Amino acid sequence: MNPVASGRQKQTGHAAVARRAALAALLLVLGQPAGAASERQRGAAEPITIRAEEITRFRKGSETTRFGELSFLGGLQFSSFDSRLEGISAIRLDASGARFLAVTDKGSWLAGRISRDAAGRPTGFADATIAPLRDRLGRPIYGKALGDAESLAVDGNTAYVGFEQHHRIWAYDIDRLDSGRARNLPMPIPVQELRANKGLETLAIAPEASPVHGALVAVSEHSIDRDGNLFAGIVGERAGEGVFKVRRDAKWEVSDGDFLPDGDMLILERRFEGIFGGLGIRIRRIPAEDIRPGSLADGPVIFEADLADEIDNMEGLDVWQDDEGRTRLTLVSDDNGSIFQRNLLLEFVLEDGADRRTAVGQ
């Protein structure tokens, strides 16, 4: 057994150690160097070199560090000569904030380690490996048609991946990502309600102490009901499976989300209004009590940024607690394989509500 604590609540004691051990084991699975076995399995993991440059200022030309309820810590602009790095759409970190697992919208796993300085700021990547996701027969997936992975959640020994175009949620054993088969999960949202390229952009595991009791929660990017609200859903009998909605603002689309320790959910959104309207991102905080079957969830904007800041097509959001007990947010972008876009990793500290952040799971 290779337990990975979900990280959706503050990790302490056994849970934190277990989660670190699981992602370490994951890297052993995905990190075999090419040629390590006499007969390498088709689609086995391979090392990938990632070049990175540090981002020390979030607002261009400014020393400002506080933005809404977040404080900027640092970031990376990164790239690779290997085109498989393109299209990172979701990321999850271990309890230490060092090791990570990500998926791309071309059907790959990406795993590795984030190097950090003494202050915990990201400085680069190490031990990075990449491998294709596998289908229900254990065959590697290649290409975007079936491999359009857009969301990722980790709970225990299981990684959940949400796909667009051919809408589905597949579950994988973490210690067999390089060789195992995908398992199909029931869809929490009626498939007929999901738009072709606007499907399950968010998967996240709620804290056990939240009203939905450790359930897997999904939110769509731009699949809306007749009132213009986003479809979302809860998976898991303990939580009461069912559909709920998230209020949508016309200019914004959901790109990822994750839970805070108190059960509130942070939802990352982006807008693109063409050359003149520009690009923007924001984060909303959805109250825990709004996440239940039949509800219409909404919450305040706690952070917003635009092209005056170091952003791009931000697609991934992960929440974790550092050694100082601070709630950290890690955001990652999808460069779409375009020379006009960038792969970014940005990290912030959530400054508001310290008491609420540590109230659950203590």
C-alpha positions in Angstrom: 0.0 0.0 0.0 1.2 3.4 -0.9 -1.1 6.0 0.8 -1.1 9.6 -0.4 -2.9 11.9 2.0 -5.1 14.1 -0.1 -3.5 17.3 1.0 -6.8 19.1 1.0 -6.5 19.5 4.7 -3.5 20.4 6.8 -1.1 17.5 6.8 0.3 16.4 10.2 2.0 13.3 11.6 1.3 10.0 9.8 -0.8 11.6 7.0 2.0 13.9 5.9 4.6 11.2 6.0 2.4 8.8 4.0 1.7 11.4 1.3 5.4 12.2 0.9 6.2 8.5 0.7 3.6 7.9 -1.9 4.8 10.6 -4.3 8.4 9.5 -3.7 7.4 6.0 -4.7 5.6 7.5 -7.7 8.8 9.1 -8.9 10.5 5.7 -8.6 7.9 4.3 -10.8 7.9 7.1 -13.4 11.6 7.8 -13.0 13.3 4.8 -14.5 16.0 6.0 -16.9 15.7 4.9 -20.5 17.4 1.6 -20.9 17.2 0.6 -17.2 15.3 -2.6 -18.1 16.5 -5.0 -20.7 13.1 -4.9 -22.4 11.5 -1.5 -21.7 7.7 -1.5 -21.7 6.1 0.4 -24.5 5.2 3.8 -23.2 7.5 3.6 -20.1 8.5 6.8 -18.4 11.5 8.7 -19.7 13.6 11.5 -18.2 12.8 15.0 -19.5 15.1 18.1 -19.1 13.2 21.2 -18.0 15.0 24.6 -18.2 13.8 27.3 -15.8 14.3 31.0 -15.0 13.2 32.5 -11.7 10.4 35.1 -11.5 11.1 37.4 -8.6 8.4 40.0 -9.2 4.8 39.3 -10.0 3.8 42.8 -11.0 6.1 43.9 -13.8 8.4 46.7 -12.8 7.0 46.7 -9.2 8.2 45.5 -5.8 4.6 45.0 -4.7 4.1 41.5 -3.2 0.5 41.7 -1.8 -2.3 41.1 -4.3 -5.8 40.8 -2.8 -5.6 38.1 -0.1 -2.4 36.6 -1.6 1.2 37.4 -1.2 3.6 36.5 -4.0 6.6 34.3 -3.1 8.2 33.5 -6.4 7.9 31.6 -9.6 9.4 30.0 -12.6 9.3 30.4 -16.4 10.2 27.0 -17.8 10.5 25.1 -21.1 12.0 22.0 -22.7 13.2 20.9 -26.1 10.8 18.0 -25.7 7.4 19.0 -27.1 5.7 16.6 -24.6 6.0 19.3 -22.0 3.4 21.3 -23.8 -0.1 21.6 -22.5 0.2 21.2 -18.7 -3.3 21.5 -17.4 -3.2 20.4 -13.7 -0.7 19.9 -10.9 -0.6 18.4 -7.4 2.2 18.7 -4.9 3.2 16.5 -2.0 2.9 17.7 1.6 6.4 19.2 1.5 5.8 21.1 -1.7 8.8 19.4 -3.3 7.5 16.5 -5.4 4.8 17.0 -7.9 2.5 15.1 -10.4 1.0 16.9 -13.4 -1.0 15.9 -16.5 -1.0 17.4 -20.0 -3.8 17.8 -22.4 -1.9 15.6 -24.9 -2.2 12.6 -22.6 0.9 12.5 -20.5 1.9 12.3 -16.8 4.7 14.6 -15.7 6.4 14.0 -12.4 9.4 15.5 -10.7 10.8 17.7 -7.9 10.7 21.5 -7.4 14.0 22.8 -6.2 13.7 25.6 -3.5 15.9 28.1 -1.8 16.1 28.6 2.0 13.0 30.7 1.9 11.0 28.1 0.1 10.9 29.9 -3.2 11.0 27.8 -6.3 14.3 27.8 -8.2 14.0 25.1 -10.8 13.0 21.5 -11.6 14.9 18.2 -11.0 14.3 14.5 -11.5 11.6 15.2 -14.1 10.1 12.3 -16.0 7.2 12.0 -18.5 5.1 9.0 -19.5 1.8 8.5 -21.4 -1.4 8.0 -19.6 -2.9 4.6 -20.1 -6.4 3.5 -21.1 -8.7 0.8 -19.5 -6.7 -1.9 -21.3 -3.4 -0.6 -20.1 -2.4 0.8 -23.5 -0.6 4.1 -23.8 -2.7 7.0 -24.9 -1.2 9.3 -27.6 -2.6 12.5 -28.9 -5.3 15.0 -27.9 -8.4 13.3 -29.1 -8.4 10.7 -26.3 -5.7 12.2 -24.1 -7.2 15.7 -23.4 -6.5 15.5 -19.7 -7.7 18.7 -18.0 -8.0 18.0 -14.3 -6.3 16.0 -11.6 -6.9 15.0 -8.0 -4.9 12.7 -5.7 -6.4 10.8 -2.7 -4.8 7.9 -0.9 -3.2 5.6 -3.5 -5.4 6.9 -6.3 -5.0 9.6 -8.9 -8.2 10.8 -10.6 -8.0 12.4 -14.1 -10.8 14.3 -15.8 -10.8 14.4 -19.6 -12.5 16.7 -22.1 -13.8 15.9 -25.6 -14.4 12.3 -24.8 -15.8 13.2 -21.3 -14.8 10.8 -18.5 -13.1 10.4 -15.2 -10.5 7.7 -14.9 -8.8 6.5 -11.7 -5.2 5.2 -11.6 -3.2 3.4 -8.9 -0.4 5.7 -8.1 2.2 2.9 -7.7 1.3 1.6 -11.2 1.0 4.8 -13.3 3.7 3.4 -15.6 2.0 0.1 -16.2 -1.5 -0.2 -14.8 -5.0 0.2 -16.3 -7.4 3.1 -15.9 -10.7 2.5 -14.0 -13.8 4.3 -15.1 -15.7 6.4 -12.5 -19.4 7.4 -12.8 -19.7 10.9 -14.1 -21.1 13.4 -11.5 -22.5 15.6 -14.2 -24.8 14.3 -17.0 -22.5 13.8 -20.0 -25.1 15.4 -22.4 -24.7 18.6 -20.4 -20.9 18.8 -21.0 -19.7 20.9 -24.0 -17.2 19.3 -26.3 -14.1 21.4 -25.2 -15.5 22.9 -22.0 -15.8 19.9 -19.8 -14.3 18.8 -16.4 -11.7 21.4 -15.8 -11.6 20.8 -12.0 -11.3 17.7 -9.8 -10.5 18.2 -6.1 -10.7 16.2 -2.9 -12.6 17.8 -0.1 -11.3 17.6 3.5 -12.8 14.7 5.5 -14.1 17.3 8.0 -15.9 19.3 5.4 -19.7 18.9 4.7 -19.0 16.6 1.8 -16.7 14.4 3.8 -13.7 13.7 1.6 -15.7 13.5 -1.6 -14.3 14.0 -5.1 -15.8 17.3 -6.5 -15.9 18.3 -10.2 -16.5 21.7 -11.7 -16.9 22.3 -15.5 -15.2 25.0 -17.5 -18.1 26.3 -19.5 -20.9 23.8 -19.4 -23.9 25.8 -18.4 -27.6 25.4 -17.6 -30.5 27.5 -18.9 -29.7 30.2 -16.3 -26.1 30.4 -17.4 -24.6 28.7 -14.3 -21.9 26.1 -14.4 -22.5 22.4 -13.9 -20.6 20.9 -11.0 -21.0 17.6 -9.2 -20.0 15.4 -6.2 -18.9 11.8 -6.4 -19.2 9.6 -3.3 -22.1 8.1 -1.4 -20.9 9.6 1.9 -21.3 13.1 0.6 -24.6 12.4 -1.2 -23.8 12.2 -4.9 -25.4 14.9 -7.0 -25.2 17.9 -9.2 -24.8 21.4 -8.0 -24.1 24.7 -9.8 -21.5 27.4 -9.6 -22.5 30.9 -10.5 -20.7 32.1 -13.6 -19.7 35.6 -14.7 -20.0 36.1 -18.4 -16.3 36.9 -19.0 -14.8 34.2 -16.9 -14.3 30.4 -17.3 -13.2 27.9 -14.6 -9.7 26.4 -15.2 -9.1 24.6 -11.9 -9.8 24.5 -8.2 -8.8 23.0 -4.9 -10.0 22.9 -1.2 -8.7 24.8 1.8 -8.4 23.0 5.1 -11.7 24.5 6.4 -13.7 23.0 3.5 -14.0 26.2 1.4 -13.1 25.8 -2.2 -10.8 28.0 -4.3 -11.7 28.2 -7.9 -9.2 29.5 -10.5 -10.8 31.4 -13.4 -9.5 33.0 -16.5 -10.8 35.4 -19.2 -9.5 36.2 -22.7 -11.2 39.0 -24.6 -9.0 39.2 -27.6 -6.0 41.4 -28.4 -7.7 44.5 -27.0 -9.5 43.0 -24.1 -6.5 41.1 -22.9 -6.0 38.2 -20.6 -6.9 37.9 -16.9 -7.1 35.5 -14.1 -8.8 35.5 -10.7 -9.5 33.2 -7.7 -12.9 32.9 -6.0 -13.5 31.4 -2.5 -16.6 29.3 -2.4 -18.0 28.6 1.1 -18.0 25.0 2.2 -21.7 25.0 2.9 -22.4 25.9 -0.7 -20.9 22.7 -2.0 -23.8 20.3 -1.8 -26.3 18.7 -4.2 -28.8 21.1 -5.5 -27.1 24.3 -4.4 -26.0 27.3 -6.4 -22.4 28.1 -5.1 -20.9 31.5 -5.2 -18.2 33.4 -3.3 -16.0 36.5 -3.2 -13.0 37.2 -5.5 -9.9 37.0 -3.3 -7.3 37.6 -6.1 -7.2 39.1 -9.6 -4.4 39.7 -12.1 -3.9 40.7 -15.7 -1.1 41.3 -18.2 0.4 43.9 -16.0 1.4 40.8 -14.0 3.4 37.7 -14.8 0.6 35.5 -15.9 -0.3 33.4 -18.9 -2.9 30.8 -19.6 -3.1 29.7 -16.0 -4.8 26.2 -15.9 -3.7 24.5 -12.7 -4.1 25.4 -9.0 -2.9 23.3 -6.0 -3.3 24.2 -2.3 -0.9 22.9 0.4 0.6 23.8 3.8 4.3 24.6 4.2 6.5 23.9 7.2 5.5 27.2 8.7 1.8 26.3 8.7 1.0 28.8 5.9 -1.4 27.9 3.2 0.4 28.0 -0.1 -1.1 28.2 -3.6 0.8 26.8 -6.6 -0.4 27.9 -10.1 0.8 26.5 -13.4 0.1 27.6 -17.0 -0.5 25.8 -20.3 1.5 27.3 -23.2 -0.6 25.4 -25.8 2.7 24.7 -27.7 2.7 28.4 -28.9 5.7 30.6 -29.2 3.6 33.4 -28.0 2.7 31.7 -24.6 4.8 30.6 -21.7 4.9 27.8 -19.2 4.8 29.4 -15.7 4.8 28.1 -12.2 3.7 30.8 -9.6 3.5 30.5 -5.8 1.6 32.6 -3.3 0.7 32.5 0.4 -3.0 33.0 1.4 -2.9 35.7 4.0 -6.5 36.0 5.1 -8.3 33.9 7.7 -5.4 32.2 9.4 -7.6 30.9 12.2 -10.1 29.3 9.7 -7.3 27.7 7.7 -6.1 25.7 10.7 -9.4 24.9 12.3 -10.2 21.7 10.5 -8.4 18.4 11.1 -6.6 19.5 14.3 
